[in-house]
Amino acid sequence: MLIVLSPLKFVLQKDNIDSVDNFVRLMERYGFNGNIMPIENWGAMDNFVEHDVFASDHPMNARVKDVLSKYSNQPGLYFHTRNS
C-alpha cells in the first residue's frame, strides 16, 4: 500500500509570523514537506492590507524576509509568491 502525504501548508500573515519556527519544527519532526505562502485577498476581509506582510510597503515586510531567510536552504520547504 502506497501512502502519499500532502505537504503541510502555512499561509503567512501578520498574526502568525511568530509561528514559522514551530511550523518548520513540525515538518522536521514528522517528515513532511511544507509550503509557506502569502495570504490571498478573496475579498472577505475589510482590512486585508493590514495582514499582507508580503507587500513591500507593509511595516512587517523586512521582518518576514528575515524570518524566511533563516529557512532558505531548508530541505522540503517551499516558498510561494503571489501571481500578480
N, C-alpha and C positions, 0 to 999 in steps of 0.2 A: 504494500500500500504506500503510495506516494503522498506525502503531506507537503503542501505548498503554503508557506507563511507569507502573508501580506506584510509589507513594510509598515512600521509604526509611522503615523503622520502627526506632525506638530504644526499647528497654524500659529505663527508668531505674531503677537500684538502687544500693546503696552502693558497689559495686565499679567502677562506670563513670561516676560523676558527673563525673570529670575529663575525660571523652571527649566531652562535649556540644559543646564548641567545635570539635573535629575533625569531629563529625557535621554541624554546620552548614556548615563549610567544604566538606565533601564534597558536600553538597546544592548549594551555590552553584557549585562548580567544574563539576559535571556537569548542572546544570539540573533537579535533582529537587525535588519537593515532599517534605516529611518529616513524620512523626508521632512525637511523644515521648509515651510513655505509662508509667504506673506498672507495676511488676511485679505479677503476679496470683498469688494463692495457690491453686494447684492441688492442694495437699496433698502435694506432692512434696519439700518442704524442711522439715526439722525446725526450722530457725532462720529462718523467713520474716520474722518481725518485725525481725530484725537488718538485713535488706535493704530493707525497705519504707520508703524515705526520704520518701515522700509522706504517711505517717502523721503527724498533728500532734504526737504525742508522741515522734517519733524525734529523736535528738540532731542529725541532719544536716538536718532539715526546713527550718530557716531558710536554710541554705546552698543547698538545692535551689531555694527561692523566689528567692534572689539570682541564681543561675546562670540560671534560666529567665526571670527578668525582663529580662535582657540581650537576650533574643530575642523579647520580647512583640510587637514590630512586624515581625518577620522575614517577608518575603513567602514564601508557600508552606510555612510551618512551622505545624503544628497541634498543640495540646496536648490530650491526652485525660485524663479523670479516671475514677476508679473509679465504677461504677454503684451501689455500696452506700452 
